[in-house]
Amino acid sequence: MSAVLIGTSHGTDDPAGQAAVRALLDGVRAARPELDVREAFVDVQQPEVDEVLAGAVRDAGSATARDGSGAVSPVGGPTAVVVPLLLSTGYHVRHDIAQAVAAVNTAGEDVAVAAEPLGPHPLLVDILADRYAAAEAAHGPFRPDDVVVLAAAGSSVAAAATAVEEVTSALAQRLGRPVTPSYGAGAEPRVPAAVAAARAAAGATSGASETSGAPGASAPRVIVVSYLLAPGYFLDRVLEAGADVVTDPVAGPARAEKADPRLVQVVLDRYDAAIAS
């Protein structure tokens, strides 16, 4: 019996965001048909992670009682794995998910575990680079003096900013140009401030070029790479921040019917690592 995979996202009122998360979990089900994959949330939507996790543990207990094995969890592993569908650690990982797991592990046996959040992960950098390339195909070509800002949701947990900075650095290496991290909440700089600073820096560079006699057609642009899982509140705020170009989120365009297989693989990597630990 495989451990139940509980894909736990933040939750959103945005139908496109809800569809993106469902498509991601459908992709996980298609990749691993033998897995029991369930959906849970830490905010906005129902059912909440503690409810889904408790139900998975109860179901596993009932199944083992029927087969007479007497074991509550799979041999050598947990009954359920909560995989945060979140790109960085933070309050929801360290509080909501951690408390839900602790609540079902009260008998001294770890029947449930929490996986690491999705980021940082090399496949996420691949996806971000592709989202950037798609934006360039639609709005480009991008110029060497255009400025790139990465927009993450943000958290007051220091480790979250460290993880975002790791992704930012890897993306900058991939693109061969500087990338500045920014945040929707919890850390600095906030996305609007980072966009404004990038605009000012780009304007100063453009002005210097014109003063030196270099030909200048249009001003440099500010490009925001959305390090956000799916459409929702934070992406809406990024779109309002004043950038010239905003890439699609990690899960892809709002119209995408199927999940990016690389994102599906990240979810499964986190699940497998949690089982093995």
Order of alpha helices (4+ residues) and beta strands (2+ residues): beta-alpha-beta-alpha-beta-alpha-beta-alpha-beta-alpha-beta-alpha-beta-alpha-beta-alpha
